[in-house]
Amino acid sequence: MDDDPYVVISVVNWNGREILSECLASLFGTTDYDNFDVIVVDNGSKDGSVKMVRDQFPGVKVVENETNKGFSTANNQSFKLALERGAEYLLLLNNDTVITDPMWLRAMVGVAESDPDVGIVGCTVREPDGSIHYAGRHFPLSKHLFGDLTERYAYNRYQRNYSPEGYEYVDDVTGAVYLIDAAVIESVGGLDEAYSPAYGEESDYSCRAWDAGFRVAYTDAVEVQHSRNESSARLDPIYLDYVQVRNKTRLVATNYPLSWVVSAVPGLLRIVAGFFLQAEDGIRLREEFVEQPARSARYAIAYVLYFLFHAVNIALKRRSRADVATLLK
């Protein structure tokens, strides 16, 4: 419909030509929503991704970076272009997602349009086998504080994905399919590039949106399929673990009340615990750490040094809040 709010969809890509092609083909071939444009921000791909987009999807705006600038920086480029184009909404869409529901975008925009308090909308992301990859989330996520160590305990709302019926205010939704009202961008700015290359930036952004007076909503009316996590799979697993734990700790240190946790300590314990696997014959070191103990130790040291050097910056960015849970009241 011509009166549909104008949406700009941002897709960040790094050497993901095949999954990007599948994502864009499903997006354009399935979506029943006329008033949207797509921006692909390519982070220095060497696999012909840019040529593929220009050849197969000529209507897509391509931003070509010479190097991998990370998820936050690349999406911030789309933020700027979206506002310049007069977009009413910007939607972050991972390049490893597949659209299967023609009404997905209309439903997500409909949630935002129906509630003036809502500034961010997320949905269910499912694996090909039907299991939930991401849904809504409530803070404080125990996994943010203690990593996989909490999986031995019974389910609680702070531990796993949260999937209410209909739509409901939550603290956070996945950045894989993340609809943002332009008013939020104008109020709080872009993603924090300190989370580069990836992980944690959308959760930080949700906190900032909450603090600015907007609400984050999860809807079960939309399901998007997660294809395969190809970009992360290409990264060194030790480095990937380091980045994930570092950024989760930064998220906690920036957004969680100090009364809840001394964030660096659980994060460091998570680094140490991550060296091990529970096997039938007991606890043993993970294979990659056995093979590369020096690199593993180096990343553990890098974690500590990171927070020593960034302590002032994190302190300046800390949100002033007594209890995050009061935001939902």
SVG drawing of the C-alpha trace seen along z (x, -y; Angstrom):
<svg xmlns="http://www.w3.org/2000/svg" viewBox="-3 -14 55 56">
<polyline fill="none" stroke="black" stroke-width="0.4" points="0.0,0.0 1.2,-3.5 0.3,-4.7 2.5,-2.1 5.2,-3.7 8.5,-3.9 11.0,-1.3 14.7,-1.0 16.1,2.5 19.8,2.8 21.7,6.0 25.4,6.2 27.5,8.7 31.1,10.1 32.0,12.8 28.6,14.3 27.6,14.2 25.5,17.4 23.6,16.7 23.2,13.1 21.7,14.1 19.3,16.4 18.3,13.7 17.7,11.1 15.8,13.4 13.5,14.4 13.1,10.8 12.0,9.5 10.2,12.7 8.1,13.1 7.5,9.7 4.0,8.2 5.0,4.6 5.6,2.1 7.1,-0.9 10.6,0.4 14.2,0.1 17.2,2.3 20.7,1.2 23.5,3.8 26.6,2.7 29.5,4.9 32.4,5.1 35.3,5.7 34.1,9.1 36.5,10.9 34.0,13.5 32.1,11.4 29.3,10.4 29.1,6.9 29.0,7.9 26.3,10.5 24.1,7.9 24.5,5.4 23.9,8.0 21.0,9.8 19.4,7.1 20.0,3.8 17.5,1.9 19.5,2.5 21.7,-0.4 25.2,1.0 27.7,-0.6 31.1,0.9 33.6,0.7 37.2,1.6 37.7,3.4 35.5,5.2 34.2,2.4 32.0,4.7 28.3,4.9 27.8,1.6 29.7,-0.7 28.2,0.9 24.7,0.5 25.4,-3.0 26.1,-3.8 22.6,-2.6 21.2,-4.6 22.6,-7.8 21.3,-6.9 17.9,-5.9 17.4,-9.3 18.6,-11.1 16.0,-9.3 13.2,-10.2 12.6,-6.6 10.1,-6.2 11.6,-2.9 14.9,-1.1 15.1,2.6 18.3,4.6 18.2,7.9 21.0,10.5 22.3,11.8 21.7,15.4 18.0,15.1 15.3,16.3 11.9,14.7 9.0,17.2 5.9,15.1 4.6,12.5 3.1,10.5 6.2,10.4 7.1,6.7 3.6,5.5 3.0,7.2 6.1,5.8 5.4,2.3 1.8,2.8 2.9,3.4 5.0,0.2 2.2,-1.8 -0.4,-0.5 1.4,-1.6 3.0,-5.1 5.3,-3.9 7.0,-1.2 10.3,-2.2 11.8,1.2 10.0,4.4 11.5,7.9 10.1,11.3 10.9,15.1 13.8,16.4 13.7,20.1 16.3,22.7 15.4,24.9 14.6,27.7 11.9,25.5 13.7,24.7 13.8,21.1 17.1,19.4 16.1,16.1 13.0,14.5 12.4,11.8 14.6,11.4 14.4,10.0 17.2,8.4 19.2,9.4 20.1,12.3 22.0,14.8 23.9,15.8 25.3,12.2 26.6,12.6 27.7,16.2 27.6,17.6 26.9,21.3 27.4,22.0 23.7,21.2 22.4,23.9 22.6,26.4 19.7,24.6 16.0,24.8 14.4,22.5 13.6,18.9 12.6,15.8 16.1,14.3 17.9,17.3 16.5,18.1 14.5,16.7 11.0,15.5 8.1,16.1 4.8,14.6 1.6,14.8 0.6,11.8 3.0,8.9 4.5,7.8 7.0,5.3 10.3,7.0 13.8,5.7 15.5,6.8 15.0,8.6 17.5,10.1 19.3,7.9 18.9,10.4 15.4,8.9 15.3,5.6 12.8,2.8 13.6,-0.7 11.4,-3.7 13.3,-6.7 12.4,-8.7 14.6,-6.3 17.5,-6.9 17.0,-10.7 16.8,-10.5 19.7,-8.1 21.8,-8.0 23.4,-4.9 24.8,-1.6 27.7,-1.8 30.8,-1.0 32.7,0.1 31.0,3.5 32.8,4.1 33.2,6.4 29.9,7.8 27.7,9.1 25.9,7.1 25.3,3.9 21.6,4.4 21.1,5.2 22.9,2.0 20.7,0.2 17.6,1.6 18.7,0.3 19.4,-3.1 16.0,-3.2 14.3,-2.2 16.2,-5.0 15.0,-7.5 11.4,-6.6 10.7,-4.1 9.5,-0.5 10.8,2.7 8.2,5.1 8.3,8.7 5.6,10.2 4.9,13.9 3.0,13.0 6.2,13.0 8.7,15.8 11.8,15.5 14.0,18.5 17.7,18.5 19.7,20.1 23.2,20.7 25.6,18.7 28.2,18.6 30.0,15.3 30.7,16.4 31.8,19.9 34.6,18.3 36.1,16.7 38.7,18.3 36.7,20.0 39.0,18.7 38.8,15.2 35.0,15.5 34.7,16.7 36.8,13.8 34.8,11.2 31.4,12.6 32.5,12.6 34.2,9.2 31.1,7.6 28.7,9.3 30.8,8.0 30.8,4.5 27.1,4.7 26.7,5.6 29.2,3.0 27.5,0.3 23.8,1.1 23.3,3.2 23.2,1.8 26.4,2.2 24.3,3.7 23.6,6.7 27.1,7.7 30.7,6.8 30.7,7.5 34.4,8.2 34.6,11.1 31.8,13.3 33.1,12.5 36.6,13.7 35.1,16.8 33.3,17.4 36.5,17.1 38.1,19.7 35.0,22.0 35.0,21.7 38.3,23.6 36.5,26.7 33.9,29.2 31.8,31.7 32.3,35.1 31.2,38.6 34.6,39.2 34.5,35.9 35.7,32.4 38.3,31.8 39.9,29.0 38.3,28.0 40.3,29.2 41.1,25.8 42.5,24.7 44.7,27.8 46.0,27.2 46.6,23.5 47.1,22.9 49.3,19.8 46.7,18.1 43.9,19.1 45.9,17.5 46.6,14.4 42.9,13.8 42.2,14.2 44.9,11.6 43.5,9.4 40.1,9.5 41.5,8.2 43.6,5.5 40.6,4.4 38.7,3.4 41.6,1.8 42.2,-0.4 38.4,-1.1 37.3,-1.5 36.9,-5.3 35.1,-5.1 32.7,-2.5 32.1,-4.5 31.2,-7.6 28.7,-5.6 27.0,-3.9 23.2,-4.3 21.9,-5.9 19.3,-3.4 18.5,-1.8 16.9,1.4 16.3,2.4 13.3,4.4 11.4,1.3 11.4,0.3 8.7,2.9 6.3,1.6"/>
</svg>
